[in-house]
Amino acid sequence: MEVCIRMPVLTDSTSDSTLTVSLEQEELFPIREVARLTGVNPVTLRAWERRYGLIVPTRTESGHRLYTLTEIERVRSILSWIERGVAVSKIGKILARAEPLQALSHIIPNNLIEADYAQWQQQVLVAVNAFDDLRLEQLYGQIFSSYALPVVFQDILMPVWKQLLQRQDQFGGTSEWLFLDGFLRSRVVQRLLLQREKQPRRVVICALAGQCRELELLVAALFLSNGRSAVRVLNIGQRFDELALMCERIKPLALVLFSNHVPAPELPRRLNRLAMSLECRLLLAGDASDLAQESLAGSSIGCLGNEGETMSQRLKQFLAGNLDT
């Protein structure tokens, strides 16, 4: 049973500093409950707060820490970056770049937004479990009619895809994942082809070898095309040493390399060497983009990030010459 404390609604005579903390009713969780929900022990939670400033809980008059649902999700985000091999000391900068995208959080509480996403995700899971392609097609259209493209994939569909990917050791899990994966790949390709028909010159995107699955690459291409750029996707397995040849013949506006893995130490050197052989911009996208940003500072290589809205915005700025690396 989850334990929560509700902050009281204060009167008009309440001081401004107090209003900042409790302008509206908010669920707050004690540290032991946060530890239970996230699997992170209280000692570690306190260290993340004191040493790195990654979380800032509310304090009671007696000094006890209380955490909002948003902070609990932040703890889970920190865990996901640690699992990818990122040092705790670097996670703060990564989270800070992503947080401006939470533009609606001051209007609609995060827990209500997440509950809405969860309802759609559950309906998608039911359709996948039944291998019901007609119902899945219907849901796909309904979700798109309700949300912007980045939200559709980043916050609703791709989390379901990842959840099924992790269930492949269960009986039927592989079949369910393949069913959803094939459905989404076909729909994303359709959208990319429609976008390419509108733009003669395009951006080329390619995965670094073994560092993402095809759907992740296609969705990244869709995010970039959302910025009104036609995007051509090179097949998984494209040789790194032949990228300059491909660009010489295709003549794209930019080459985007995509990776969701922790970048290898030699990646900046390889990218800089490739950039010298290209006549177009060289950009990096995906989780590796945030992780390699410091090591690429001062180079000609631009980092697009791993968030849908950020990726499309930065691509437009780089192509317009309005954003420095």
Residue, then its C-alpha position, 0 to 999 in steps of 0.5 A: m500500500e502506497v503511503c502519501i502525505r497531502m500538502p494543505v491548501l493555504t489561505d490568502s494570508t500565507s507567505d509567498s515562500t510557503l505558497t511556492v511549496s504548496l500552492e496546490q494539493e500535492e502528494l508527497f512521499p517519505i524517503r522510505e516509500v521512495a526507496r521501496l518504489t524505486g529500489v534506491n536505498p535512502v543512503t544513496l538518495r541522500a547522497w544524490e541530493r547532497r553531493y550532486g543536487l540531483i533531487v531536491p525534496t521538500r523538508t518538514e519542520s522537523g527536517h524529514r524529506l518528502y518527495t513528489l511524484t515528479e522527483i520519483e520519476r527523476v530518480r528512475s531517470i537517474l537509474s536508467w542513465i546509470e544502467r547505461g554506464v553514465a557517471v552520476s556526476k554527469i547525469g545532472k547536466i543531461l537531465a537539465r537539458a531535457e527538463p525544459l521540454q516539460a512545458l505543460s508541467h505547471i499547467i497540468p500535473n505530471n501525474l495526470i499526464e502520465a496517467d493518460y499515457a498509461q491508459w493508452q499504453q494499456q490499450v496498446l498492450v491489450a491489442v498486441n496481446a490479442f495480435d489484433d492489427l485492426r484494433l492496433e491501427q485504430l488506437y494508432g490513429q486515435i493517439f495521433s489525433s490526440y498528441a503531437l508526434p514526439v509524444v506519440f512515440q517518445d512517451i506512449l508507443m516506444p515505452v510499450w515497445k521497450q517493455l515488450l522487448q524486455r519480456q522476450d524471455q517469457f513464452g509468447g513475448t517474442s511474438e508480441w514484440l515482433f508484432l508491435d515492432g513490425f506494425l510500428r516500423s511500417r507506419v514510420v516508413q510510410r510517414l518518412l516516404l511522404q515527407r521525402e516527396k515534399q523535399p528534394r534535398r534531404v538529411v541522411i541518418c545512419a546508425l552506428a554499427g550495433q548501437c540501436r535497433e531499426l525502429e529506434l533509428l526510424v523513429a529518430a528519423l521521424f523526429l528529424s523530419n518533423g522539423r520539415s526536413a526530408v530524411r533518408v535512412l541508411n540501412i542498418g549495417q552501413r559501413f562507417d568507412e564508406l559514409a563519405l562515399m555515400c554522402e559524396r553521391i547523395k549530397p545531403l544537407a547533413l549526415v546524422l549518426f545515431s546511437n543509443h549506447v554509451p560512446a566508445p572512447e575513440l568515437p570523438r576521434r573517428l567522428n572528427r576524421l569523418a567530418m574532415s572528409l565530408e562536404c556536409r554537416l556531421l551531427l550526432a543524435g541519440d543517447a550517445s549525443d548527450l553523453a559525448q557532448e563534452s568530448l565533442a565541444g569545440s569540434s565541428i560536430g553538432c549534438l542533437g540530443n535524444e528528445g524528439e522535440t529537441m532533435s528537430q529544433r536543433l537540426k533546424q538551427f544547425l542547418a540555418g547556421n544559428l547554433d554553434t557546436 
